[in-house]
Amino acid sequence: MRPLSDTLARLAAMKARAAAPQSRSGPSRLVPFRLSGSNPGHLDAKAFIPSRPARDAALVVVLHGCTQTADGYDHGSGWSTLAEEQGFFLLFPEQQRANNPNLCFNWFLPEHTQRGRGEAASIRGMIEAMSRAHAIDPRRVFVTGLSAGGAMAATMLATYPEVFAGGAIIAGLAHGVAQSVPEAFDRMRGHALPSQGQLQGGLRSASSHGGPWPKISIWQGTADNTVHATNADAIVDQWLEVHALERSPSARRTLGSRTTSEWSGRDGEVKITLHRIEGMGHGTPLASTGPAAYGNPGPYMLDVGIGSTHEIAEGWGLTGGVRARPAEQPTGAVSGDEYVRSDAMPEPAHVGERASAGVDAAPGKVGEIIEAALRSAGLMK
């Protein structure tokens, strides 16, 4: 059982952080994207249209985490700055509170993670509409996401592998590991993850695709207290079979705080890359200086000296060898793990579940939760 002093300290921290001003997102570079066709997941979306699109332009689908918005994640990650420089398009599907109070994509509910259904189908429809509207090269469509968005990116790669040339999963989870809210909490903690055979079977059954399969990269902090680092290994395990890869990596190297493992096919081409960042908490890795400096540090946007946005785009062949310009000045930089609010958690149905999992409620309800906890402890009338 958690000591009372620890519980009170956590409650006090929740109250202080809820009252603190949040980082500004800055002026938006994105424009609303209206999907006129079927939208079974009832998602919103925004897009970035470069002023000078490249010939045979690429499309990157970016999926935000819980409590985040399209504009906020773009400001933190710097995707639109890079897209403007390199002339590719961005699509930001955006969750609505009516679908999930924490703005999480519903990666843990089967009705939203199957081909042709729910949120997965909505995102697929948005990609098709963007591709038609802007003559996107169908061979250059990619997807990335953080946390809940990373888990949904894994689902999009699994359910529509023919659509994507590559994907980048940041602090996310393998496709199909959870079928409910309680299972989502367990899997995020690294508990009861499926076996390698079950993971691979879930990927095979997600579509009738026969290949070739998208290349993927996985980004994970070793000090992530929201999505346990074993989930990164589960993603690797899930994708080994479809790429006909051995379990042991083809290459491994360590540079500074990062260890990168690569799995290459018989043709020598890297199919899976895992970046494990020592000491990094829950969030997207950023670099505030150097050629890969894009975005702005803030909640779940962590300045660890690794510019994942630029590196991901470079790995997909989207940077064209152009040197990245410095990032914008950060606004209110904080470490992601300084926030009690979880970025990946689904919104539980009951306050008791939320408190036991260490997850914040909506800001307006935090005071009620603290007061209820203090009353139950006999410390408040």
C-alpha positions, 0 to 999 in steps of 0.5 A: 500500500502506498504510504499516506505521506506519499499519497498526500504529496502526490495529491498536493503536486496534482493540485499545484500543477493543475493551477500552474499555467500551461506552456503556450502553443504559439501561433498555429501553422495548421489549417482545419481539414474537413473530411466530407466522407465517412468518419466512423471514429468521429475525429477532427483533423488539421493539416499543414500545406507547404508554401512550395510543395516538393515534386511527388510530395510526401505525406506524414500523418502525425498522431498526438498523445493524450491531453494534447492537441494537433497544434500543441503537438506540432509546436512541440515537435516542430513537424510543420517547420521541417515540412515547410523547409522540405515541401512535404504535407502533414495530416494531424488527426485530432481526438475530440473530448466527446470520444475520449475525455483525455483526448486519447486516441482509443488504441485500447478498444477493438471497435477503433483498432480494426481495419474498416472500423472506428478511428482507424477507418477515419484516419485512413479516410483522411489520408485518402482525402489528403492524397487526392487533394494534393497529389501525394506520392502514394509511395511516400506516406508515413505515420508517427505518433507519441504514446496513445498516438504511438499506439494508434500509429502501430495500429495504422501500420498493422491494419493498413500496411499497404498505405505506409512506407514507414512508421515511427512509434514514440513511447507507444505500444504494439497493436492489439495488446489491450482490449479494454481500459483495465488491460490498457493500464496493465500493458502500459505498466509492462504487465501480461504482455502477449507472447511473441507468437501472439503479437505476431499473430495479431499483426498477421490477422489485422489485414490480408496484406502480403507485403512488402511491409513498412519499415518501422522505428521505435523510440523509448526512454528507459525511465518512462514511468507511463509506458514501460520500456518492455513495450518497445521490445514487444513492438520489435517482436511483433514485426520480426516475422513479417520482415523475416528477421532473426530475434537478435539485432543485426547491429547495435551501437551506443552513442551518449545516452542512446543505444540503437539496435537495427534489424536488417533483411537479407538484402542488407536494408534496415527494416526495424530500428529501436532507439533506447534512450537512457534516463529519458522519461515519457515523451518525444525526444528533442534537441535544442541545439544543432542541425536536428533542433526542431520544436520546443521543449514542454510537457512530454516534449523532452530536450535530451539532445536527440532531435527525433523529428529530424531523424525520423524524417531523414530516415524516410528520405524527406530531408533532401540533405538540407541542413535543419535550422535552429528551433524556435525559442522554447516556452516554459520548458519542463520535463515530461515526468514532472507532470502527474497527468499521464499522456497515454492513459485512457480515461477510466470510468471511475475516479477511484480507478483514476486515482489508483493509477496515478492519473490526473482528472480534467483540471476542473475536477482535480480539487474535487478529487483531492478533497474527496481523498482528504475526507476519506483519509479523515483529514478534512470535514 
